[in-house]
Amino acid sequence: MIRFAVHVHPGSSQKKAGGEYDGALVVHVTSRAIEGGATTEALSVLAAAFGVRPSAVHLVRGVRSRTKLVAIKGDDDRMRQRLDELLLDS
């Protein structure tokens, strides 16, 4: 399991994970930050970006914050490699 910071950008025109903001992985979501919609969508986008089931992605901290701490279950080496790739992608 790896843990890392995520910066959620709600109200975007597309859903995607990639790039870095203040050391956190940027996740763009189309949902607004209302009633947890952006957070739920961000976790789904992360699952797709890392190629894991949605149940493997967990919010650790930051329900109401744009910056969140998430954990993803899976092969640690593969997950870290994918995280590095996504952080470099903009």
C-alpha positions in Angstrom: 0.0 0.0 0.0 1.3 3.4 -0.9 0.1 6.8 0.5 0.5 10.1 -1.2 -1.0 13.6 -1.3 -3.5 14.6 -4.0 -4.7 18.1 -5.0 -8.2 17.9 -6.4 -9.3 20.5 -9.0 -13.1 20.4 -9.1 -15.2 21.7 -11.9 -12.7 20.8 -14.7 -13.8 20.1 -18.2 -12.3 16.6 -18.1 -11.4 13.9 -15.6 -7.7 13.1 -15.4 -4.8 12.6 -13.0 -1.4 14.1 -13.8 1.0 16.9 -12.9 2.2 18.1 -9.6 1.0 21.0 -7.3 3.0 21.7 -4.2 4.3 18.1 -4.0 0.8 16.5 -4.5 -0.6 14.7 -7.5 -3.2 16.8 -9.3 -6.5 15.2 -10.1 -9.0 17.1 -12.3 -12.7 16.2 -11.8 -15.8 17.5 -13.5 -17.9 17.4 -10.2 -18.2 20.4 -8.0 -17.1 20.3 -4.4 -20.6 19.8 -3.1 -21.6 17.0 -0.7 -18.4 15.0 -1.4 -19.0 14.7 -5.2 -15.5 15.9 -6.1 -13.8 13.6 -3.6 -15.8 10.5 -4.8 -15.0 11.3 -8.4 -11.3 11.9 -7.6 -11.0 8.4 -6.0 -12.6 6.9 -9.1 -10.2 8.8 -11.4 -7.2 7.6 -9.3 -8.4 4.0 -9.5 -8.5 4.2 -13.3 -5.1 6.0 -13.5 -3.5 3.3 -11.4 -5.3 0.4 -13.0 -6.8 -0.9 -9.8 -10.4 -1.6 -8.6 -12.1 1.4 -6.9 -12.2 -0.5 -3.7 -8.4 -0.4 -3.6 -8.3 3.4 -3.3 -9.0 4.9 0.1 -9.3 8.4 1.4 -7.1 8.7 4.5 -7.5 12.4 5.3 -9.0 15.5 3.7 -12.7 15.0 3.2 -13.4 18.7 2.9 -10.0 19.9 1.7 -8.7 20.2 -1.8 -5.5 18.5 -0.6 -6.1 14.9 0.5 -4.1 12.0 1.6 -5.0 8.8 -0.2 -3.8 5.2 0.0 -3.8 2.7 -2.8 -3.5 -1.1 -2.3 -1.5 -3.0 -4.8 2.0 -3.9 -5.8 4.0 -1.1 -4.1 6.8 -0.9 -6.7 4.3 -0.7 -9.6 2.2 1.8 -7.7 5.2 4.0 -7.0 6.4 3.8 -10.6 2.9 4.9 -11.8 2.8 7.7 -9.3 6.2 9.0 -10.5 4.9 8.9 -14.1 1.7 10.8 -13.2 3.6 13.4 -11.3 5.7 14.2 -14.4 2.7 14.3 -16.7 1.1 17.7 -17.1 
